[in-house]
Amino acid sequence: MNEIYKYGFETNFESFPFGEISDFQSRKAFISETIHLRKTSLKNLTAVQYLSSVESNIPDDLISAQNFTEMKKLASHLTGGITSFFGFESRLNSSDAQADYLFAVSSKRGEREALAQVFTNESLPKEFRSMNQWQNVGKLAAAWADPSSVLYNKVLGLWFEFDTTIPSETPVPNIFIQVPSLRIDTLEDIQKCSWLTHIALPLLNGQPLSEKMEKRFLHALQQLPKGASVLHVASMLSRATNGLRLIISKINPEDIIPYLKSLGWTDNKNEFTTLIKEIECVASRIVLHINITEDGIDQKIGLECAYHPDQYNLETRWEAFFDYLIEKNTCIPEKKILLLDFLGVEQDDATQEFDLTSYQTAVRIQQQDFSAALVRYISHIKICYKPNHAIEAKVYPGVRLFGQTKTNTETSYQ
């Protein structure tokens, strides 16, 4: 599981003012020139403005025009400065130009308050507000924005993920709660998790965690190997499951299988061991995704693969990773080309060369002495493994806001 900001206008024209432009390159040039003529600061954009700002950089072969229009329609209901980091999910072994939409809401610089206002000002359509899942998200957002609530300082952020492959007239988000590093080493640590198990998750799910589910969750934290911790806990509201998704960071690759086995996971052919060793050769950071239910751990495991430290659009090692996946028949060559072409940056100040020394990741830039940049990059690739099944690979292109102060490059934008 990042950020993005936008131009202050829409490029989702029902028809082009000078006739139909069906060719992608012509359409891309038209949108780019229009953006150039009407460009405003990237500092404070709405969710739909962010999407519009990268529209000219996304070919229809990666995300279809219809799919992108659906994303923008959804984002148009999310008013205010709700996000500074968004992205997409795309299957690498498919030529289907269908992608899921994701965005992050930070606890900083007013983003969580903007999220709470989305529910209080009724900017969501009536059909959204009538659904239990959206009502529960609204209750969580309200509690998170309340300074007197324990969630105010505990929840670091929320990720919204929308499955476009699941047919629904009213999209339902999967919600990932970003938490301070969670693990259980002592009895006191169990109490430190109560804000999540007794408040946040019951609000999100609309009901308390069952005793069995809570025990499974706490057991997963107790079994974590040294150095590893849970950074996100998710409820997949759009799916027919009552379990929890745990995203585990800083786990040594050699500890992954022993940890999974401690939770009851099995792999008779031991093919996962070989896969992990292969991935270690092409990625420097591996984050583990598991699903916990009342019955135990799900057999399907996710490995989120990336590089450390983050180089964003300047990262050069993705090409080798794509080549590895193409060899394993989990990525089509066309997707590699499309995704590498997606990388880039838009800057308020085009005279400044973008680098990671003077620019830092940012959350909503409000000061006038800051210069903003909107970076397009590959956040990570997730490899999904299930015993006796073919592996799957998904890519997560991201768009994130960066800032550079004009007077002091050491100033924080977080």
KEKE-3310 file (N, C-alpha, C; in steps of 0.2 Angstrom, whole numbers, plus 5000, padded with zeros to 4 digits):
npx = (5003:5001:5002:4994:4992:4982:4977:4967:4954:4943:4946:4937:4929:4913:4912:4924:4929:4934:4930:4929:4941:4949:4961:4973:4986:4984:4973:4980:4989:4981:4974:4986:4990:4980:4980:4992:4989:4979:4984:4985:4991:4998:4996:4985:4973:4957:4951:4945:4951:4965:4965:4961:4973:4982:4977:4981:4992:4989:4987:4973:4975:4980:4972:4955:4945:4932:4933:4941:4933:4923:4930:4933:4920:4916:4926:4922:4913:4920:4923:4933:4950:4954:4964:4981:4988:4986:4981:4982:4976:4982:4981:4994:4995:4986:4977:4967:4960:4957:4956:4958:4954:4962:4965:4973:4970:4976:4981:4985:4987:4973:4967:4960:4949:4943:4938:4929:4920:4914:4905:4896:4892:4884:4889:4890:4881:4864:4861:4873:4874:4864:4868:4874:4888:4894:4889:4895:4908:4907:4904:4916:4925:4920:4923:4937:4940:4937:4944:4943:4942:4950:4954:4959:4973:4978:4975:4983:4981:4970:4967:4957:4950:4944:4935:4934:4931:4921:4905:4894:4882:4883:4898:4908:4920:4935:4943:4958:4966:4978:4990:5000:5015:5011:5013:5014:5022:5021:5009:5004:5005:4994:4983:4986:4981:4968:4960:4959:4953:4942:4936:4939:4938:4925:4917:4920:4915:4902:4898:4903:4919:4920:4922:4931:4936:4944:4953:4960:4966:4974:4982:4989:4997:5005:5013:5022:5038:5054:5057:5047:5031:5014:5007:4996:4978:4965:4948:4938:4926:4919:4918:4913:4917:4921:4933:4950:4962:4979:4994:5010:5026:5044:5048:5059:5063:5067:5059:5046:5039:5040:5033:5020:5017:5016:5003:4995:4996:4998:5009:5011:5020:5030:5033:5032:5043:5054:5049:5050:5064:5067:5061:5068:5080:5076:5070:5071:5063:5051:5034:5022:5006:4992:4977:4965:4953:4939:4941:4954:4970:4970:4973:4978:4992:5000:5013:5021:5031:5045:5057:5070:5080:5065:5064:5055:5049:5061:5067:5076:5076:5064:5062:5070:5063:5050:5054:5058:5045:5039:5046:5041:5028:5019:5016:5012:5022:5017:5012:5022:5029:5019:5018:5031:5032:5023:5029:5035:5035:5026:5028:5026:5036:5044:5057:5065:5075:5069:5073:5077:5083:5080:5067:5053:5041:5024:5010:4996:5000:5000:5006:5013:5026:5030:5035:5027:5026:5020:5021:5023:5024:5029:5022:5022:5024:5013:5014:5004:5001:4995:4994:4996:4990:4992:5003:4999:5001:5001:5001:5004:5003:5007:5002:5009:5011:5024:5035:5044:5052:5054:5063:5069:5075:5075:5064:5049:5036:5027)
npy = (4995:5028:5046:5061:5076:5090:5098:5113:5110:5102:5088:5080:5079:5079:5080:5084:5101:5104:5095:5077:5067:5053:5046:5040:5047:5060:5064:5064:5074:5085:5086:5088:5100:5108:5108:5114:5127:5131:5128:5127:5129:5114:5111:5111:5101:5093:5076:5072:5081:5078:5065:5070:5076:5067:5060:5062:5055:5042:5028:5021:5007:5003:5008:5009:5021:5021:5015:5024:5035:5031:5030:5044:5049:5043:5049:5062:5064:5064:5077:5092:5094:5079:5070:5066:5057:5044:5030:5015:4998:4985:4970:4960:4950:4951:4958:4965:4981:4986:4993:4995:5007:5017:5027:5037:5043:5055:5058:5070:5088:5092:5082:5071:5078:5083:5071:5067:5078:5075:5066:5073:5084:5079:5076:5064:5053:5049:5035:5030:5034:5027:5014:5001:4999:5011:5019:5014:5017:5031:5033:5028:5038:5050:5047:5046:5059:5066:5075:5071:5057:5041:5036:5047:5050:5037:5031:5032:5034:5031:5020:5019:5007:5002:4990:4987:4976:4970:4969:4982:4994:5004:5008:5000:5003:4994:4995:5001:5002:5012:5009:5013:5004:4987:4974:4959:4956:4956:4954:4967:4973:4967:4974:4986:4985:4986:4998:4996:4983:4984:4996:5004:4994:4987:4999:5001:4989:4988:4980:4971:4963:4945:4934:4924:4928:4939:4933:4925:4936:4942:4932:4931:4942:4939:4929:4935:4936:4941:4959:4961:4969:4974:4985:4989:4986:4978:4979:4970:4977:4976:4963:4946:4941:4939:4942:4948:4958:4958:4968:4966:4972:4973:4960:4947:4938:4924:4921:4921:4909:4900:4908:4909:4895:4894:4899:4890:4888:4878:4871:4859:4856:4864:4875:4888:4892:4892:4902:4914:4915:4917:4930:4938:4940:4950:4960:4972:4975:4967:4965:4957:4950:4944:4935:4934:4923:4918:4904:4903:4905:4911:4902:4909:4920:4935:4944:4959:4968:4979:4992:4998:5011:5021:5027:5032:5039:5039:5027:5013:4999:4992:4987:4975:4968:4966:4959:4947:4943:4941:4931:4921:4920:4928:4941:4951:4957:4969:4976:4979:4989:4999:5003:5007:5018:5026:5032:5048:5066:5080:5098:5112:5122:5122:5125:5120:5106:5090:5081:5069:5075:5088:5089:5083:5070:5074:5081:5089:5105:5120:5133:5147:5148:5136:5125:5113:5096:5083:5066:5052:5035:5018:5010:4997:4980:4966:4949:4936:4921:4904:4888:4875:4882:4894:4907:4924:4941:4958:4975:4991:5006:5023:5039:5054:5067:5079:5091:5106:5118:5136:5143:5136:5121:5111:5111:5103:5094:5086)
npz = (5000:4995:4987:4979:4969:4960:4944:4943:4936:4925:4913:4908:4895:4887:4874:4862:4859:4846:4837:4835:4844:4843:4842:4853:4855:4849:4857:4869:4867:4866:4878:4886:4881:4884:4898:4900:4896:4906:4918:4936:4953:4960:4973:4981:4978:4973:4974:4961:4953:4954:4948:4935:4932:4928:4918:4904:4904:4904:4895:4885:4884:4896:4906:4903:4894:4898:4911:4917:4917:4926:4938:4940:4941:4953:4961:4961:4970:4982:4990:4993:5001:5002:4999:4996:4989:4978:4968:4957:4953:4944:4934:4929:4920:4911:4896:4898:4900:4913:4929:4947:4959:4970:4985:4998:5014:5025:5042:5044:5041:5038:5030:5036:5042:5031:5025:5035:5033:5021:5024:5032:5025:5016:5003:4997:4986:4988:4987:4991:5004:5009:5011:5022:5023:5019:5028:5040:5037:5037:5051:5057:5051:5057:5071:5070:5067:5078:5091:5104:5104:5106:5094:5087:5088:5086:5074:5059:5046:5032:5020:5005:4994:4979:4971:4955:4947:4953:4950:4953:4956:4965:4971:4984:4996:5001:5016:5023:5038:5043:5055:5071:5073:5076:5087:5098:5112:5126:5139:5142:5129:5123:5128:5123:5110:5111:5107:5093:5091:5099:5096:5084:5073:5076:5073:5060:5054:5058:5069:5084:5085:5084:5097:5094:5082:5087:5095:5085:5078:5088:5091:5079:5079:5091:5086:5078:5070:5076:5075:5065:5061:5061:5050:5043:5045:5038:5032:5021:5014:5002:4999:5000:5014:5031:5037:5041:5034:5036:5035:5034:5039:5038:5039:5039:5025:5026:5037:5034:5030:5041:5050:5044:5045:5059:5061:5055:5042:5027:5014:5004:4994:4995:4986:4988:4995:4986:4977:4985:4987:4974:4972:4981:4974:4965:4971:4984:4995:5005:5009:5019:5015:5023:5026:5039:5046:5056:5055:5054:5045:5029:5014:5003:4999:5000:4993:4994:4984:4982:4982:4992:4997:4993:4977:4969:4954:4949:4950:4943:4943:4940:4928:4927:4936:4929:4918:4924:4929:4916:4911:4919:4915:4920:4917:4904:4890:4885:4895:4903:4895:4894:4908:4912:4904:4910:4921:4928:4931:4936:4938:4949:4947:4933:4930:4939:4942:4946:4960:4973:4984:4986:4985:4995:5000:5003:5012:5007:5003:5009:5011:5003:5000:4995:4983:4972:4967:4957:4957:4946:4948:4951:4964:4970:4967:4968:4972:4971:4980:4980:4986:4974:4964:4950:4951:4953:4948:4952:4948:4956:4951:4957:4962:4968:4980:4981:4989:4989:4998:4995:5002:5012:5011:5021:5027:5034:5025:5030)
capx = (5000:5005:4999:4994:4988:4979:4975:4960:4949:4941:4947:4933:4924:4908:4914:4930:4927:4936:4928:4931:4949:4949:4967:4976:4991:4981:4969:4984:4992:4976:4974:4992:4991:4974:4982:4997:4986:4975:4987:4986:4996:4997:4997:4978:4968:4952:4952:4944:4956:4971:4964:4962:4980:4986:4973:4984:4998:4987:4984:4968:4977:4982:4965:4951:4942:4926:4935:4944:4927:4920:4934:4932:4913:4917:4930:4919:4909:4924:4925:4938:4956:4953:4969:4987:4991:4982:4985:4978:4979:4981:4983:5000:4995:4980:4977:4961:4962:4953:4960:4955:4955:4964:4968:4975:4968:4981:4979:4989:4985:4966:4964:4954:4943:4939:4934:4923:4915:4911:4899:4892:4889:4880:4891:4889:4874:4859:4862:4879:4872:4859:4871:4877:4895:4896:4887:4900:4914:4906:4905:4924:4928:4918:4927:4944:4941:4936:4950:4943:4942:4956:4956:4962:4980:4980:4974:4988:4978:4965:4967:4951:4952:4938:4936:4930:4930:4915:4899:4890:4880:4886:4904:4909:4927:4939:4946:4964:4968:4986:4991:5006:5017:5008:5015:5012:5027:5019:5002:5002:5004:4987:4979:4987:4977:4960:4957:4958:4949:4935:4933:4940:4935:4918:4914:4920:4911:4895:4897:4909:4923:4918:4928:4935:4940:4949:4958:4964:4970:4979:4987:4994:5002:5009:5017:5026:5045:5057:5057:5041:5025:5008:5006:4989:4973:4960:4941:4937:4919:4916:4919:4909:4921:4921:4940:4954:4968:4985:5000:5016:5032:5050:5048:5064:5061:5067:5055:5039:5036:5039:5027:5014:5015:5014:4996:4991:4996:5002:5011:5015:5025:5036:5035:5033:5050:5057:5047:5052:5071:5068:5059:5074:5085:5074:5067:5075:5059:5045:5029:5018:4999:4989:4970:4964:4946:4938:4943:4962:4973:4968:4979:4981:4996:5002:5020:5021:5038:5047:5064:5072:5075:5061:5067:5049:5049:5068:5069:5078:5076:5058:5063:5072:5057:5045:5057:5057:5038:5037:5049:5037:5022:5014:5016:5013:5027:5014:5010:5029:5030:5015:5020:5037:5031:5019:5033:5036:5034:5024:5031:5024:5041:5047:5064:5069:5076:5066:5077:5074:5087:5077:5059:5051:5034:5021:5003:4993:5004:4996:5010:5014:5033:5032:5034:5024:5027:5016:5026:5020:5029:5027:5023:5025:5021:5011:5014:4999:5003:4991:4996:4993:4987:4996:5004:4996:5005:4997:5005:5001:5005:5005:5004:5010:5013:5030:5035:5050:5052:5059:5068:5073:5074:5075:5057:5045:5029:5022)
capy = (5000:5034:5052:5065:5082:5091:5104:5115:5110:5095:5087:5074:5082:5075:5080:5089:5107:5105:5089:5071:5065:5047:5043:5042:5052:5066:5065:5065:5080:5090:5086:5091:5107:5112:5108:5119:5133:5132:5125:5130:5125:5107:5111:5109:5098:5088:5069:5071:5085:5073:5060:5073:5079:5062:5057:5062:5050:5035:5026:5017:5000:5002:5009:5011:5027:5020:5013:5030:5039:5028:5032:5051:5050:5041:5054:5068:5064:5065:5084:5095:5091:5073:5065:5069:5051:5039:5025:5010:4991:4982:4963:4961:4945:4952:4964:4969:4988:4987:4994:4997:5014:5018:5033:5037:5049:5056:5061:5077:5094:5092:5077:5067:5082:5083:5065:5068:5082:5072:5062:5077:5089:5075:5076:5057:5052:5045:5028:5028:5035:5022:5007:5000:4999:5018:5022:5012:5021:5038:5033:5028:5044:5055:5046:5048:5067:5069:5075:5068:5050:5038:5035:5053:5049:5030:5030:5037:5035:5026:5018:5017:5003:5001:4984:4988:4970:4967:4973:4985:5001:5008:5005:4999:5003:4991:5000:4999:5006:5012:5009:5012:4997:4983:4967:4958:4953:4955:4955:4974:4974:4965:4980:4992:4984:4986:5003:4994:4978:4986:5003:5005:4988:4987:5004:5000:4983:4988:4975:4969:4957:4940:4932:4919:4932:4943:4928:4924:4942:4943:4926:4932:4947:4936:4924:4938:4935:4947:4964:4962:4972:4975:4992:4990:4981:4980:4976:4970:4978:4974:4956:4941:4939:4943:4941:4954:4958:4961:4969:4965:4975:4972:4953:4944:4933:4917:4920:4921:4902:4898:4912:4906:4888:4895:4901:4884:4887:4873:4871:4852:4855:4869:4879:4895:4893:4894:4909:4919:4915:4921:4937:4941:4942:4955:4965:4973:4975:4962:4966:4951:4951:4938:4936:4930:4923:4914:4897:4903:4909:4909:4899:4914:4924:4941:4947:4966:4969:4985:4993:5002:5016:5023:5031:5034:5039:5038:5020:5010:4992:4989:4984:4968:4964:4965:4954:4941:4941:4939:4924:4916:4920:4931:4947:4952:4962:4975:4979:4982:4995:5004:5005:5011:5025:5030:5036:5054:5071:5087:5102:5119:5126:5118:5127:5116:5099:5086:5076:5067:5078:5095:5087:5077:5068:5080:5080:5095:5110:5126:5139:5150:5148:5129:5123:5107:5092:5077:5061:5046:5030:5012:5009:4990:4974:4961:4943:4932:4913:4899:4881:4871:4887:4898:4913:4930:4947:4964:4981:4997:5013:5028:5047:5056:5074:5081:5098:5109:5125:5140:5147:5131:5114:5106:5111:5097:5095:5080)
capz = (5000:4993:4987:4973:4968:4954:4941:4945:4931:4922:4906:4906:4891:4884:4867:4861:4856:4839:4834:4839:4844:4845:4842:4859:4855:4848:4863:4875:4866:4867:4885:4889:4879:4888:4905:4900:4896:4911:4924:4942:4957:4962:4980:4985:4973:4975:4971:4954:4950:4954:4942:4928:4930:4925:4913:4898:4904:4905:4888:4885:4885:4903:4909:4897:4895:4902:4918:4920:4919:4932:4943:4941:4944:4960:4965:4961:4976:4987:4989:4998:5001:5005:4998:4992:4987:4975:4963:4953:4954:4937:4933:4924:4915:4907:4892:4900:4903:4919:4935:4953:4961:4977:4988:5005:5018:5030:5048:5044:5037:5037:5026:5039:5043:5025:5025:5039:5030:5015:5026:5036:5021:5011:4996:4994:4983:4992:4987:4995:5011:5012:5012:5029:5023:5019:5035:5045:5036:5040:5058:5058:5049:5062:5077:5069:5067:5085:5095:5111:5103:5106:5087:5084:5088:5085:5067:5056:5039:5029:5012:5001:4988:4976:4966:4949:4944:4956:4948:4958:4954:4970:4973:4991:4997:5006:5020:5026:5043:5045:5063:5073:5072:5081:5088:5105:5116:5133:5141:5141:5122:5121:5130:5118:5104:5112:5103:5087:5091:5103:5094:5076:5069:5077:5070:5052:5052:5060:5074:5087:5082:5088:5102:5090:5077:5090:5097:5079:5076:5093:5090:5073:5082:5095:5083:5073:5071:5079:5070:5061:5064:5057:5049:5041:5046:5033:5032:5014:5014:4996:4997:5005:5019:5038:5040:5042:5030:5039:5031:5039:5037:5041:5041:5035:5020:5029:5043:5032:5030:5048:5053:5041:5048:5066:5060:5053:5035:5024:5007:5004:4988:4996:4980:4990:4997:4980:4975:4990:4986:4968:4973:4985:4969:4961:4975:4991:5001:5004:5014:5019:5016:5025:5028:5045:5047:5062:5054:5053:5040:5022:5010:4998:5003:4996:4994:4991:4982:4980:4983:4997:4999:4988:4972:4965:4947:4947:4951:4937:4944:4939:4921:4928:4939:4924:4914:4928:4928:4909:4910:4923:4912:4925:4915:4897:4888:4883:4901:4905:4891:4896:4915:4912:4901:4915:4926:4927:4936:4934:4944:4948:4944:4928:4929:4944:4941:4951:4963:4980:4989:4988:4986:5000:5000:5006:5013:5007:5004:5010:5011:4997:4998:4994:4976:4972:4961:4957:4954:4944:4949:4953:4971:4971:4963:4973:4970:4975:4980:4984:4985:4969:4959:4947:4954:4950:4949:4951:4949:4959:4949:4961:4961:4975:4980:4984:4990:4990:5000:4991:5006:5016:5009:5026:5030:5033:5022:5032)
cpx = (5004:5001:4999:4990:4987:4979:4968:4955:4948:4943:4942:4927:4920:4910:4920:4927:4929:4935:4931:4938:4949:4956:4970:4981:4989:4977:4974:4987:4987:4975:4980:4992:4985:4977:4988:4994:4982:4978:4987:4990:4994:4996:4990:4973:4963:4954:4951:4949:4963:4970:4964:4969:4984:4983:4977:4990:4996:4984:4978:4969:4979:4975:4960:4947:4936:4928:4937:4938:4923:4924:4933:4925:4913:4921:4927:4914:4913:4927:4930:4945:4957:4960:4975:4991:4986:4985:4979:4981:4977:4984:4989:4999:4989:4980:4971:4962:4957:4957:4956:4958:4957:4966:4968:4972:4973:4978:4981:4986:4978:4963:4958:4948:4939:4935:4928:4917:4911:4905:4894:4889:4885:4882:4891:4882:4870:4860:4868:4877:4867:4862:4875:4885:4897:4894:4892:4906:4913:4907:4912:4927:4926:4922:4934:4945:4940:4942:4950:4942:4949:4959:4960:4970:4983:4980:4978:4985:4973:4966:4960:4953:4945:4939:4931:4928:4924:4910:4895:4888:4882:4892:4905:4917:4929:4943:4952:4966:4975:4987:4998:5009:5014:5011:5014:5018:5025:5011:5000:5001:4997:4982:4980:4984:4970:4957:4955:4952:4942:4932:4933:4936:4928:4914:4914:4916:4904:4893:4904:4913:4921:4924:4933:4939:4945:4954:4963:4969:4975:4985:4992:4999:5007:5014:5022:5033:5048:5058:5051:5035:5020:5007:4999:4984:4967:4953:4939:4929:4915:4915:4915:4914:4921:4928:4943:4960:4974:4991:5005:5022:5038:5051:5054:5061:5061:5063:5047:5036:5035:5033:5021:5012:5013:5006:4992:4991:5000:5004:5015:5020:5031:5038:5035:5040:5055:5055:5050:5060:5072:5066:5065:5079:5083:5071:5070:5070:5053:5041:5024:5011:4996:4981:4968:4956:4945:4940:4951:4964:4971:4974:4982:4985:4999:5009:5021:5029:5039:5055:5065:5079:5071:5064:5061:5050:5056:5071:5070:5077:5069:5058:5065:5067:5052:5048:5057:5050:5036:5040:5044:5029:5016:5013:5017:5018:5024:5013:5017:5030:5026:5016:5026:5036:5026:5023:5035:5034:5031:5026:5028:5030:5045:5054:5068:5069:5073:5072:5074:5078:5083:5069:5058:5043:5030:5013:5000:4998:5000:5000:5012:5022:5035:5031:5032:5026:5023:5020:5022:5025:5025:5028:5025:5021:5019:5010:5009:5000:4997:4993:4992:4989:4993:4997:5001:5001:5001:5002:5001:5005:5003:5006:5004:5013:5019:5030:5042:5049:5056:5064:5072:5071:5074:5068:5053:5038:5024:5017)
cpy = (5005:5040:5056:5071:5085:5098:5106:5115:5103:5094:5081:5077:5077:5074:5085:5095:5108:5099:5083:5069:5058:5044:5045:5047:5059:5068:5067:5072:5086:5091:5090:5098:5111:5113:5114:5126:5136:5130:5130:5126:5118:5106:5108:5107:5093:5081:5069:5076:5081:5068:5064:5075:5073:5058:5057:5057:5043:5033:5021:5009:4998:5003:5012:5017:5026:5019:5020:5035:5037:5030:5040:5052:5048:5047:5061:5069:5065:5072:5086:5091:5085:5069:5069:5063:5046:5035:5020:5003:4988:4975:4963:4955:4945:4958:4968:4976:4990:4988:4996:5004:5014:5025:5033:5044:5050:5059:5068:5082:5094:5087:5073:5071:5083:5077:5065:5072:5080:5068:5067:5082:5085:5075:5069:5056:5048:5038:5025:5028:5030:5015:5007:5001:5006:5021:5021:5016:5028:5038:5033:5035:5050:5054:5048:5056:5070:5069:5072:5060:5047:5037:5041:5053:5042:5029:5035:5038:5030:5026:5016:5013:5001:4995:4985:4982:4967:4972:4975:4992:5006:5005:5005:4999:4997:4996:4997:5004:5006:5014:5010:5005:4992:4976:4965:4953:4952:4956:4962:4976:4972:4971:4986:4991:4985:4992:5001:4988:4979:4992:5003:5000:4987:4993:5003:4994:4983:4983:4973:4963:4951:4938:4928:4923:4936:4939:4926:4930:4943:4938:4928:4938:4944:4932:4928:4937:4942:4952:4966:4965:4973:4982:4994:4984:4983:4976:4976:4971:4976:4967:4952:4938:4943:4943:4948:4953:4961:4962:4970:4967:4972:4964:4950:4938:4926:4916:4919:4914:4900:4902:4910:4899:4889:4897:4895:4884:4882:4873:4864:4852:4860:4874:4887:4897:4896:4901:4914:4920:4919:4928:4941:4943:4948:4961:4966:4974:4971:4963:4960:4953:4944:4940:4931:4929:4919:4907:4897:4907:4907:4907:4904:4919:4929:4943:4954:4967:4976:4986:4998:5005:5018:5028:5034:5034:5038:5031:5016:5002:4988:4985:4976:4964:4962:4959:4947:4938:4938:4932:4919:4916:4923:4939:4947:4957:4969:4979:4983:4989:5001:5007:5009:5018:5029:5034:5043:5059:5077:5092:5109:5124:5121:5119:5123:5109:5095:5081:5075:5070:5085:5094:5082:5076:5073:5077:5087:5101:5117:5133:5141:5149:5141:5128:5115:5103:5086:5072:5055:5041:5023:5011:5002:4986:4969:4954:4939:4924:4910:4892:4878:4876:4891:4904:4919:4936:4953:4970:4987:5004:5018:5035:5050:5064:5075:5089:5100:5117:5130:5144:5142:5124:5109:5106:5105:5098:5090:5083)
cpz = (5000:4991:4980:4973:4961:4951:4943:4940:4929:4915:4904:4901:4888:4877:4866:4857:4849:4835:4838:4838:4847:4846:4849:4859:4854:4854:4869:4874:4867:4874:4888:4887:4883:4895:4905:4900:4902:4918:4930:4947:4959:4969:4983:4979:4976:4972:4964:4950:4949:4948:4935:4927:4927:4920:4906:4898:4905:4898:4890:4886:4892:4907:4904:4899:4899:4910:4921:4922:4925:4938:4945:4943:4951:4964:4965:4967:4983:4987:4994:4997:5004:5005:4995:4989:4984:4970:4960:4955:4947:4937:4928:4919:4911:4903:4893:4903:4908:4925:4941:4955:4968:4979:4995:5008:5024:5036:5049:5039:5034:5033:5030:5041:5037:5023:5029:5036:5024:5017:5029:5031:5015:5004:4993:4991:4988:4993:4990:5002:5014:5013:5019:5028:5023:5025:5040:5043:5038:5048:5060:5057:5055:5069:5076:5069:5073:5089:5102:5110:5103:5099:5084:5083:5087:5077:5063:5049:5038:5022:5010:4995:4985:4970:4960:4945:4947:4954:4953:4956:4959:4973:4981:4992:5002:5010:5024:5031:5044:5052:5065:5074:5078:5081:5096:5107:5123:5134:5140:5134:5120:5122:5125:5111:5105:5108:5096:5087:5094:5100:5086:5072:5070:5073:5062:5050:5054:5066:5077:5084:5087:5092:5098:5085:5081:5093:5091:5077:5081:5092:5084:5075:5087:5092:5078:5075:5074:5073:5066:5065:5059:5056:5046:5043:5042:5034:5024:5013:5008:4994:5002:5009:5025:5041:5040:5037:5035:5035:5036:5036:5041:5043:5036:5031:5023:5035:5041:5032:5037:5052:5051:5044:5055:5066:5057:5045:5032:5017:5006:4999:4990:4991:4982:4992:4991:4977:4979:4988:4979:4968:4977:4980:4965:4965:4982:4997:5000:5010:5013:5019:5018:5027:5033:5045:5054:5061:5054:5048:5033:5018:5005:5002:4998:4998:4990:4990:4980:4982:4988:4996:4992:4983:4967:4957:4944:4947:4944:4937:4942:4932:4922:4931:4934:4920:4918:4928:4921:4908:4914:4920:4916:4923:4907:4895:4887:4890:4904:4902:4894:4903:4915:4909:4905:4919:4923:4932:4933:4940:4943:4945:4939:4927:4934:4942:4947:4954:4970:4986:4991:4989:4991:4999:5005:5007:5013:5008:5004:5010:5004:4995:4997:4986:4976:4966:4962:4953:4952:4945:4950:4960:4973:4967:4968:4969:4974:4974:4983:4981:4979:4964:4956:4950:4950:4952:4947:4952:4952:4957:4954:4959:4967:4975:4984:4985:4991:4992:4996:4995:5011:5015:5014:5029:5029:5030:5025:5037)
residu = (MET:ASN:GLU:ILE:TYR:LYS:TYR:GLY:PHE:GLU:THR:ASN:PHE:GLU:SER:PHE:PRO:PHE:GLY:GLU:ILE:SER:ASP:PHE:GLN:SER:ARG:LYS:ALA:PHE:ILE:SER:GLU:THR:ILE:HIS:LEU:ARG:LYS:THR:SER:LEU:LYS:ASN:LEU:THR:ALA:VAL:GLN:TYR:LEU:SER:SER:VAL:GLU:SER:ASN:ILE:PRO:ASP:ASP:LEU:ILE:SER:ALA:GLN:ASN:PHE:THR:GLU:MET:LYS:LYS:LEU:ALA:SER:HIS:LEU:THR:GLY:GLY:ILE:THR:SER:PHE:PHE:GLY:PHE:GLU:SER:ARG:LEU:ASN:SER:SER:ASP:ALA:GLN:ALA:ASP:TYR:LEU:PHE:ALA:VAL:SER:SER:LYS:ARG:GLY:GLU:ARG:GLU:ALA:LEU:ALA:GLN:VAL:PHE:THR:ASN:GLU:SER:LEU:PRO:LYS:GLU:PHE:ARG:SER:MET:ASN:GLN:TRP:GLN:ASN:VAL:GLY:LYS:LEU:ALA:ALA:ALA:TRP:ALA:ASP:PRO:SER:SER:VAL:LEU:TYR:ASN:LYS:VAL:LEU:GLY:LEU:TRP:PHE:GLU:PHE:ASP:THR:THR:ILE:PRO:SER:GLU:THR:PRO:VAL:PRO:ASN:ILE:PHE:ILE:GLN:VAL:PRO:SER:LEU:ARG:ILE:ASP:THR:LEU:GLU:ASP:ILE:GLN:LYS:CYS:SER:TRP:LEU:THR:HIS:ILE:ALA:LEU:PRO:LEU:LEU:ASN:GLY:GLN:PRO:LEU:SER:GLU:LYS:MET:GLU:LYS:ARG:PHE:LEU:HIS:ALA:LEU:GLN:GLN:LEU:PRO:LYS:GLY:ALA:SER:VAL:LEU:HIS:VAL:ALA:SER:MET:LEU:SER:ARG:ALA:THR:ASN:GLY:LEU:ARG:LEU:ILE:ILE:SER:LYS:ILE:ASN:PRO:GLU:ASP:ILE:ILE:PRO:TYR:LEU:LYS:SER:LEU:GLY:TRP:THR:ASP:ASN:LYS:ASN:GLU:PHE:THR:THR:LEU:ILE:LYS:GLU:ILE:GLU:CYS:VAL:ALA:SER:ARG:ILE:VAL:LEU:HIS:ILE:ASN:ILE:THR:GLU:ASP:GLY:ILE:ASP:GLN:LYS:ILE:GLY:LEU:GLU:CYS:ALA:TYR:HIS:PRO:ASP:GLN:TYR:ASN:LEU:GLU:THR:ARG:TRP:GLU:ALA:PHE:PHE:ASP:TYR:LEU:ILE:GLU:LYS:ASN:THR:CYS:ILE:PRO:GLU:LYS:LYS:ILE:LEU:LEU:LEU:ASP:PHE:LEU:GLY:VAL:GLU:GLN:ASP:ASP:ALA:THR:GLN:GLU:PHE:ASP:LEU:THR:SER:TYR:GLN:THR:ALA:VAL:ARG:ILE:GLN:GLN:GLN:ASP:PHE:SER:ALA:ALA:LEU:VAL:ARG:TYR:ILE:SER:HIS:ILE:LYS:ILE:CYS:TYR:LYS:PRO:ASN:HIS:ALA:ILE:GLU:ALA:LYS:VAL:TYR:PRO:GLY:VAL:ARG:LEU:PHE:GLY:GLN:THR:LYS:THR:ASN:THR:GLU:THR:SER:TYR:GLN)
# end
